[in-house]
Amino acid sequence: MMRVAAFAAALAASLLALPALAAEHGEAPAPAAESHGSGDHGGHGAPAAPIEPLPVKPRGLPVELTRTLQLLQDRIARGSTQAHLAQRQLLGHIEQRLIGLEPDTWVEPENVRAAVTFALAGGGPTVLRALIKTEKVPEPEQPLTLGALAYLEGREAQARAKLSGIDPRSMPPGLAGQLALTQSALMVREAPARSLELLDLARLLAPGTLVEEAALRREIFVVAQAGDARRFEALSIQYLRRFRRSVYAGNFRQRFAAALTRLDFDSDRTRIASLERMLDEIEPESRRDLYLLVARAGLEQGRRETALFAAERAAGLAAPDSMPADQAQLYRGAALIVAEGRFEDGVETLRSLDRSGLAPSDADLLDMALATAQRIRTPPAPSEATTAPPPSATRAMPESGSLLRAQEALAKAERAMAASPR
């Protein structure tokens, strides 16, 4: 809570300092309109009427609190781990403040929309439930409020019915992008094209914010599933240029690596250049880690050429005798043992690795790769090919969909090799 208070105090101080900073840079406020003709106005001597400031309606507390949350979240999009840690405390603080407000607070539409913004931005459904119970929400704001609550409670059909008719562009700036992002999530399965349009709209309505970061991240994977390689590349480059330091970039990189394994690096060499263009946007260390993720995902999905290509690129970016270098050699060796004419190279690479220096998951992969190499070297007799191999006496083999698919592929390879003269 002290961190949040310090953040709020610093924010207030910076806002108060703006006029002084403007004066220091010679940006003093424009003087009042002067009369023409050395003190007369139009030659009649009447002083110019003073310019009255436009009336500004003070914002309600829900608006101010929600804006503070959004400022914090925008720092998360720029990579502030401190802001990410403070977010949970701030969410709890704002929730308690909003729940404790007088029921008449919710007569004002701007306060209702601020509460919806807070809920969709991570605050959850509690505030909206309390707000609805007051029965003070104006009728025009009820579809928005009820739709947002239905979305947060997992009632997607009701949420679509309530929210689909609301144009995000009619909402205040703080809510507009958030609403478009929510509508996109509700449309992604039934109408992916419309979902993409809403993600584009969210990015336009909330540039530079965590909303844009989330919209861009989601859009990349929607177009990847649709097989739109060109758009996937363009959007990925945008993300890596603008949001690669986001606190949520780790999530992006895991899913990005999985999406890249859909590309066929064996038959379409032009896609290698495409991948390199994307990854050239980031610093070498992060590029190396992404190549390692792609290599591991390629092995798990049976994409040998993808795994081999990415592992070799990662090896070129890793320091000698480092853990990333060992990882790259592991993934390279595991891919080579099922590559035509490169079996011995793969086995030699795998045997050169020190198992104790690998992470547990990589150590398991090394064991499985060596066991597979042994089975390839000494294929079972035809009568034994249909029987299941005995379980390992020292280590249980992990079971997953990807490993089962890999085992099926290896079984086919074994049958082919058993039938060959070698």
Rosetta blueprint (number, residue, H / E / L):
1 M L
2 M H
3 R H
4 V H
5 A H
6 A H
7 F H
8 A H
9 A H
10 A H
11 L H
12 A H
13 A H
14 S H
15 L H
16 L H
17 A H
18 L H
19 P H
20 A H
21 L H
22 A H
23 A H
24 E H
25 H L
26 G L
27 E L
28 A L
29 P L
30 A L
31 P L
32 A L
33 A L
34 E L
35 S L
36 H H
37 G H
38 S H
39 G H
40 D L
41 H L
42 G L
43 G L
44 H L
45 G L
46 A L
47 P L
48 A L
49 A L
50 P L
51 I L
52 E L
53 P L
54 L L
55 P L
56 V L
57 K L
58 P L
59 R L
60 G L
61 L H
62 P H
63 V H
64 E H
65 L H
66 T H
67 R H
68 T H
69 L H
70 Q H
71 L H
72 L H
73 Q H
74 D H
75 R H
76 I H
77 A H
78 R L
79 G L
80 S L
81 T H
82 Q H
83 A H
84 H H
85 L H
86 A H
87 Q H
88 R H
89 Q H
90 L H
91 L H
92 G H
93 H H
94 I H
95 E H
96 Q H
97 R H
98 L H
99 I H
100 G L
101 L L
102 E L
103 P H
104 D H
105 T H
106 W H
107 V H
108 E L
109 P H
110 E H
111 N H
112 V H
113 R H
114 A H
115 A H
116 V H
117 T H
118 F H
119 A H
120 L H
121 A H
122 G H
123 G H
124 G L
125 P L
126 T H
127 V H
128 L H
129 R H
130 A H
131 L H
132 I H
133 K H
134 T L
135 E L
136 K L
137 V L
138 P L
139 E H
140 P H
141 E H
142 Q H
143 P H
144 L H
145 T H
146 L H
147 G H
148 A H
149 L H
150 A H
151 Y H
152 L H
153 E L
154 G L
155 R L
156 E H
157 A H
158 Q H
159 A H
160 R H
161 A H
162 K H
163 L H
164 S L
165 G L
166 I L
167 D L
168 P H
169 R H
170 S H
171 M L
172 P L
173 P H
174 G H
175 L H
176 A H
177 G H
178 Q H
179 L H
180 A H
181 L H
182 T H
183 Q H
184 S H
185 A H
186 L H
187 M H
188 V L
189 R L
190 E L
191 A L
192 P H
193 A H
194 R H
195 S H
196 L H
197 E H
198 L H
199 L H
200 D H
201 L H
202 A H
203 R H
204 L H
205 L H
206 A L
207 P L
208 G L
209 T L
210 L H
211 V H
212 E H
213 E H
214 A H
215 A H
216 L H
217 R H
218 R H
219 E H
220 I H
221 F H
222 V H
223 V H
224 A H
225 Q H
226 A H
227 G L
228 D L
229 A H
230 R H
231 R H
232 F H
233 E H
234 A H
235 L H
236 S H
237 I H
238 Q H
239 Y H
240 L H
241 R H
242 R H
243 F L
244 R L
245 R L
246 S L
247 V L
248 Y L
249 A H
250 G H
251 N H
252 F H
253 R H
254 Q H
255 R H
256 F H
257 A H
258 A H
259 A H
260 L H
261 T L
262 R L
263 L L
264 D L
265 F L
266 D L
267 S L
268 D L
269 R L
270 T H
271 R H
272 I H
273 A H
274 S H
275 L H
276 E H
277 R H
278 M H
279 L H
280 D L
281 E L
282 I L
283 E L
284 P H
285 E H
286 S H
287 R H
288 R H
289 D H
290 L H
291 Y H
292 L H
293 L H
294 V H
295 A H
296 R H
297 A H
298 G H
299 L H
300 E H
301 Q L
302 G L
303 R L
304 R H
305 E H
306 T H
307 A H
308 L H
309 F H
310 A H
311 A H
312 E H
313 R H
314 A H
315 A H
316 G H
317 L H
318 A L
319 A L
320 P L
321 D L
322 S L
323 M H
324 P H
325 A H
326 D H
327 Q H
328 A H
329 Q H
330 L H
331 Y H
332 R H
333 G H
334 A H
335 A H
336 L H
337 I L
338 V L
339 A L
340 E L
341 G L
342 R L
343 F H
344 E H
345 D H
346 G H
347 V H
348 E H
349 T H
350 L H
351 R H
352 S L
353 L L
354 D L
355 R H
356 S H
357 G H
358 L L
359 A L
360 P H
361 S H
362 D H
363 A H
364 D H
365 L H
366 L H
367 D H
368 M H
369 A H
370 L H
371 A H
372 T H
373 A H
374 Q H
375 R H
376 I H
377 R H
378 T L
379 P L
380 P L
381 A L
382 P H
383 S H
384 E H
385 A L
386 T L
387 T L
388 A L
389 P L
390 P L
391 P L
392 S L
393 A L
394 T L
395 R L
396 A L
397 M L
398 P L
399 E L
400 S L
401 G H
402 S H
403 L H
404 L H
405 R H
406 A H
407 Q H
408 E H
409 A H
410 L H
411 A H
412 K H
413 A H
414 E H
415 R H
416 A H
417 M H
418 A H
419 A H
420 S L
421 P L
422 R L
